[in-house]
Amino acid sequence: MHQQKSPSELLVRHFPLFEQLPAGQVLDLACGYGRNGLALAKRGLAVCFADRNAEALSSVSEQTTQQQLMGECWQQDFEGSDNPLAERKFAAILVFNYLHRPLLPQLVEALLPGGVLIYETFLTQQAQLGRPSNPDFLLKPGELADTFHQLEPIHYSEGLRQNPERYTAQLVARKRQ
């Protein structure tokens, strides 16, 4: 499994938003080895690291313990249950390089009023560059903005990114109070 150490550039650019969140945890959904959530935990935020990969979560748990960070690990297969977020509410939700369309409406419901969603994943053009190439894991142009139309947009962008080269859609949006 490929592990990136540094947090997403999109997340880093929007660190100031995390100073104005409602009280609550940040959900790092499909977190893998937790690079994004760990960056926020190091800034003093309580983070729920969620993934189905037990090995990755074990690594995250070890890091949060060693560094005395506020982190909860939640092993969950988000594709294997109907509404895994039904009983949970979060001040912010991070989703990077993951797409399971049935889960998208649940993200809005799981956000507290004033909460922030930061989402970046691959566009259909990514298939030209390699993986992922399965259309189930690729957004159509405009799909991310359309899906989260009820949120207040802060940033939206689609296109070719560098380091590594990839086609993605990026959304940063706030749930209205």
C-alpha positions in Angstrom: 0.0 0.0 0.0 1.3 3.4 -1.0 1.7 5.7 2.0 2.0 9.5 1.6 3.4 11.2 4.7 2.4 14.8 4.1 -1.2 16.0 4.2 -3.1 17.0 1.1 -2.3 20.4 -0.3 -6.0 21.1 -0.4 -6.3 20.4 3.3 -3.3 22.5 4.2 -4.6 25.5 2.2 -7.8 25.3 4.3 -6.4 24.8 7.8 -7.8 28.2 8.9 -11.4 26.8 8.5 -10.7 24.4 11.3 -10.4 27.3 13.8 -14.1 28.2 13.2 -15.7 24.7 13.5 -18.5 23.7 15.8 -17.5 21.6 18.7 -17.0 17.9 17.7 -14.8 15.4 16.0 -13.3 15.6 12.5 -14.0 12.4 10.5 -11.2 11.2 8.3 -13.2 8.8 6.1 -11.4 6.0 4.3 -8.3 7.5 6.0 -5.8 4.8 5.1 -2.7 5.5 7.1 -4.2 8.8 8.3 -1.9 11.5 6.8 -4.7 14.1 6.7 -6.4 13.4 10.0 -3.0 13.2 11.7 -2.1 16.7 10.4 -5.3 18.0 12.1 -4.8 16.0 15.3 -1.3 17.6 15.6 -3.1 20.9 15.5 -5.2 19.9 18.5 -8.3 18.6 16.9 -10.1 15.4 17.9 -10.2 13.1 14.9 -12.1 9.9 14.1 -10.0 7.9 11.8 -12.3 5.5 9.8 -11.2 2.8 7.4 -11.9 -0.9 6.8 -8.1 -1.7 6.8 -7.2 -2.9 10.3 -3.5 -2.7 9.6 -3.7 0.9 8.6 -5.8 1.8 11.6 -3.3 0.0 13.9 -0.6 2.2 12.5 -2.7 5.3 13.1 -3.6 4.2 16.6 0.1 3.7 17.4 0.9 7.2 16.1 -1.9 8.9 18.0 -0.8 7.1 21.2 2.9 7.9 20.8 2.3 11.5 20.0 -0.5 11.9 22.6 -3.1 13.1 20.0 -6.8 13.0 20.3 -7.7 10.2 17.9 -10.3 7.5 17.8 -10.0 4.6 15.3 -13.2 3.2 13.8 -12.9 0.1 11.7 -15.8 0.3 9.3 -16.6 -1.0 5.8 -18.6 1.9 4.4 -19.6 -0.1 1.4 -20.9 -3.1 3.4 -23.6 -1.4 5.4 -26.6 0.7 4.6 -26.1 3.8 6.7 -22.9 3.6 8.8 -23.0 7.3 9.6 -26.6 7.3 10.9 -25.8 7.7 14.6 -22.7 10.0 14.2 -22.3 13.8 13.8 -19.0 15.5 12.9 -17.7 19.1 12.9 -15.8 18.3 9.7 -15.5 15.4 7.3 -12.4 14.7 5.1 -12.6 12.4 2.1 -9.6 11.9 -0.2 -9.3 9.5 -3.1 -12.4 7.6 -2.2 -15.8 7.4 -3.8 -18.8 5.3 -2.8 -21.8 7.1 -4.2 -24.5 5.7 -1.9 -22.6 7.2 1.0 -22.6 10.8 -0.3 -26.0 11.9 1.0 -25.0 10.5 4.4 -22.1 12.9 4.6 -24.3 15.9 4.5 -26.5 14.4 7.3 -23.4 13.5 9.4 -22.1 17.1 9.3 -23.1 19.4 12.2 -24.5 22.8 11.3 -21.5 25.0 10.4 -19.4 21.9 9.8 -17.0 21.6 6.8 -16.7 19.0 4.1 -13.3 18.7 2.3 -13.6 16.2 -0.6 -11.1 15.4 -3.3 -11.2 12.4 -5.6 -10.7 11.3 -9.2 -12.5 12.4 -12.3 -13.3 10.3 -15.3 -10.3 11.7 -17.2 -8.1 9.8 -14.6 -8.6 6.6 -16.7 -6.4 8.2 -19.3 -3.5 8.2 -16.8 -4.1 4.8 -15.3 -5.6 3.9 -12.0 -8.3 4.1 -10.9 -10.1 3.4 -14.2 -13.3 1.8 -13.0 -16.1 4.3 -13.6 -17.6 3.4 -10.2 -14.6 5.2 -8.6 -14.5 8.2 -10.9 -16.6 11.4 -10.8 -18.2 12.8 -13.9 -17.5 16.5 -14.5 -19.6 18.7 -12.2 -20.8 15.6 -10.2 -19.2 16.6 -6.9 -20.6 20.2 -7.0 -24.1 18.9 -8.0 -24.1 16.2 -5.3 -23.3 18.7 -2.5 -25.4 21.7 -3.9 -27.1 22.2 -0.6 -23.8 23.1 1.1 -22.3 26.6 1.0 -19.3 26.3 -1.4 -16.0 27.7 -0.2 -13.8 26.2 -3.0 -14.5 24.1 -6.1 -12.1 23.0 -8.8 -11.7 20.3 -11.4 -8.7 19.5 -13.4 -5.2 18.1 -13.8 -3.1 18.2 -10.7 0.6 17.6 -10.3 2.8 15.7 -7.9 1.5 13.1 -8.6 -0.2 13.7 -11.9 -3.9 13.1 -11.6 -7.3 14.4 -12.6 -9.4 15.3 -9.6 -12.4 17.3 -8.4 -12.0 19.3 -5.2 -14.7 20.6 -3.0 -14.6 22.6 0.3 -18.0 23.5 1.6 -19.8 24.4 4.8 -23.2 23.1 6.0 -25.5 26.1 6.6 -26.4 26.9 10.3 
